[in-house]
Amino acid sequence: MWVLVLFDLPTETKKERKQAAEFRKNLVRDGFTMFQFSIYLRHCPSRENAEVHIRRVKTSLPPAGQVGIICITDKQFGQMEIFSGKKRVFERDTPQQLELF
């Protein structure tokens, strides 16, 4: 399962820029990686684990701007086509899930 955080935050004042930067830093500290400038994603092994990270994102929401959070399955993520200009870029490998016996 993948958790995607999409956001559009105001950056007109110094205070707003600081809040936006802090929000991004919190995402990175929680294991999210930048997919695009305003889109961060994180792989989670289960829906329960995804909920933990979603709660963390919600606790660090900035006072202004728009933030969207969506969960998609590995299969849905794998069907995404990514392009750089007109050239297709091959997706990153899905992280391997450890199996304990």
N, C-alpha and C positions, 0 to 999 in steps of 0.2 A: 504494500500500500504506500502511496506517495501523498504527502501533505504539501500543497502549494499555497503560498501566501502571496497575494497580489495587492499592491498598495499604490496609492497616489497621495502623497503627503505634501503639504505646503512647505515651501522653502524660501519665502520672501524675506523673512527677518532672520537675524542671527539666532534667536531663540528657537524658531521653527526648524532651522537647519540643524541645530543641536539635537532637537527632539527626534528628527528624522534619522540622524546618524546614530543616535542611541537605540532607536528601534531596530535598525539594521544590525547593529552590534549584538543586540540581544538575540536576534535570529541566528546569527553566526555562532554565538556561544551555545545555543541550543542544538547545534548540529545541522542547521540549514545551510545550503550553498546557493550562491547567486546563479540563477538561470538567465535572467535578463536584469537590467538595473532595478526594476521594481517588482521582480518576481523571484522569490526564493523557494527552494524545495528541499524536502527531506524524505528519505526512505524510512519507513517504519515496518517492522515485521508483523504487526497485527493492528486491528482496529483499536484495541484497547490502548496500545502504545501510542497510536496516532492521537487519541483523545488526550493523553497526557501532554503531548507537545502542543496541541491546539489550545489547551487551558493555559499553558505558559505564554503562548502568543497573546492570548486575550488579556493576560495580566500586564503585558508590556505595551498595550495599545497607546499611541500618542493621543493627546487631547483633541487634535484636529486631523482632518484628512479622511480618506476612505481606505479601508482594509477589507479584503475578501480572503476567505480561507476555504479551500476545497480539497477533498480527498478523492484520489483516483486509484484504481487498481494497477498492479504491475502490468497486466495485459493492456489496459487502456494507455498507460504511459508508453509501453513498447510500440504502440501503433502510431505514436506521434512522429510526424515527418518534420525534420529540422533543416532549414536552408540558410545559407549565408550568401546573400545575393541570389543568384539563380542556381548556385551550386549546392547540391544536397550534402549535408554534413551527417555523418553516421553518429547515431546516438551513443551515449555512454552505456556501458554494461550495467545491468541491474545488480546492486550489491547482493552478494551471496548470503543466504540466511544459514546460520549455524544450526546443526541438528544435534541434539543431545540425546543419548540413549540411556 
